[in-house]
Amino acid sequence: MTYITCFEHSVISTHNRQRLGTTIDEARRCGTVSPDLLMCLEEKLELAECVSPSVVPDTVVTMNSRFRLRDAVTGKVESHVLCYPDSAGVTSEDLSVLDPIGCAVLGCRVGDEIVAEDASGIRRLQLVEVLY
C-alpha cells in the first residue's frame, strides 16, 4: 500500500510523539501492521514540529482529537476520533493511528488534503474541522 500524507507542516505534541514511538515499537514486535505504514508514521514523527501539548493549535489533529473529513470524490463528510490502537473500536467513529487514514491525518491542519490508500483504494480527503 502507498501512504501519502501532509509531512510539510505536521505538528505533534511531545507527549504524543513519545507514546507513538512506543506504539510503533510494539506494532513492529507483533508484526500485525504493515512495515510501510510504520515507516510512514516514523517519518511523520521525525519531520513534524514537536511542541508542548499546551501550544498545539486547535486546528491540528492530535491523538484523541474528534474531527471531520470530506471525501473529495463523493463530498460525504465523516466524523472520527483518532485513537491509539488499544482504544480503537470502542465507538464506530474510532480511527486507529495505525490505520492508513489515521496515520495520514495525524498532525494535519484544517484545510489540509490527505491521500491514503486503504482497503477500499486510494482516497482523497480534506480535513474540514477539528472539534476538539
C-alpha positions in Angstrom: 0.0 0.0 0.0 1.0 3.6 -0.6 0.7 6.2 2.1 0.8 9.9 1.2 0.4 12.4 4.0 1.0 16.1 4.8 4.5 16.0 6.2 5.5 19.5 5.4 3.9 21.2 8.4 2.7 18.5 10.7 2.5 19.4 14.4 2.8 16.7 17.1 2.8 17.2 20.9 5.8 15.9 22.8 3.6 13.5 24.7 2.0 12.1 21.5 5.4 11.7 19.9 6.8 9.7 22.9 3.8 7.4 23.2 3.6 6.9 19.4 7.2 5.8 19.4 6.3 3.1 21.9 3.2 2.2 19.8 5.4 1.8 16.7 7.9 -0.5 18.6 5.0 -2.6 19.9 3.4 -2.9 16.5 6.7 -3.9 14.9 7.3 -6.6 17.5 3.8 -8.0 16.9 4.2 -8.0 13.2 0.5 -7.2 12.6 0.9 -3.8 11.0 2.3 -3.1 7.5 6.0 -2.2 7.8 5.3 0.5 5.2 2.7 2.1 7.4 5.1 2.0 10.4 7.8 3.7 8.3 5.4 6.3 7.2 4.4 7.1 10.8 8.0 7.1 11.9 8.9 9.6 9.1 5.9 11.8 10.1 7.1 11.9 13.7 10.7 12.7 12.6 9.6 15.6 10.3 6.8 17.0 12.4 7.2 20.1 14.5 7.2 18.8 18.1 5.7 21.2 20.6 4.3 21.2 24.1 0.7 20.0 24.3 -0.5 23.4 25.5 0.6 25.1 22.3 -0.8 22.7 19.7 -3.2 24.8 17.6 -6.9 24.0 17.9 -6.9 23.4 14.1 -4.5 20.4 14.3 -5.4 16.8 14.7 -3.7 15.1 17.6 -4.3 11.9 19.4 -7.8 11.7 20.8 -9.0 14.6 18.5 -12.5 14.4 17.2 -12.5 15.7 13.6 -14.4 15.7 10.3 -13.1 14.7 6.8 -14.8 15.4 3.5 -14.3 12.9 0.7 -13.1 14.8 -2.4 -14.9 12.4 -4.8 -18.3 11.9 -3.1 -18.5 15.0 -0.9 -19.5 12.8 2.0 -18.4 14.1 5.5 -17.1 11.5 8.0 -16.5 12.1 11.7 -13.7 10.3 13.5 -11.7 10.2 16.7 -8.0 9.5 16.3 -7.1 6.7 18.7 -4.2 4.6 19.8 -4.7 1.0 18.6 -5.6 -0.3 22.0 -8.5 2.1 22.2 -9.8 1.7 18.7 -13.2 0.0 18.2 -14.9 1.4 21.3 -17.1 3.5 19.1 -17.9 3.5 15.4 -16.1 6.8 15.0 -12.8 5.4 16.3 -9.9 5.6 13.8 -6.6 4.0 14.8 -3.4 5.9 14.2 -2.2 2.6 12.7 -4.9 2.8 10.0 -3.7 4.4 6.8 -6.1 7.3 7.1 -5.4 7.7 10.8 -1.7 7.9 10.1 -2.3 10.4 7.3 -4.4 12.8 9.3 -2.2 12.9 12.4 -0.7 16.4 12.7 -2.6 17.8 9.8 -4.4 21.2 10.0 -7.9 22.2 8.9 -7.9 22.7 5.2 -5.2 20.1 4.5 -5.8 17.4 2.0 -4.7 13.9 2.7 -4.3 11.0 0.3 -4.1 7.5 1.7 -4.6 4.0 0.2 -6.7 1.7 2.3 -8.7 -1.5 1.7 -11.2 0.5 -0.5 -8.5 2.0 -2.6 -6.9 5.5 -2.8 -8.9 8.1 -1.0 -8.6 11.9 -1.2 -9.9 13.6 1.9 -9.9 17.1 3.2 -9.7 17.9 6.9 -12.7 20.3 7.3 -13.0 20.6 11.1 -11.3 19.7 14.4 -14.0 19.6 17.0 -11.6 19.0 20.0 
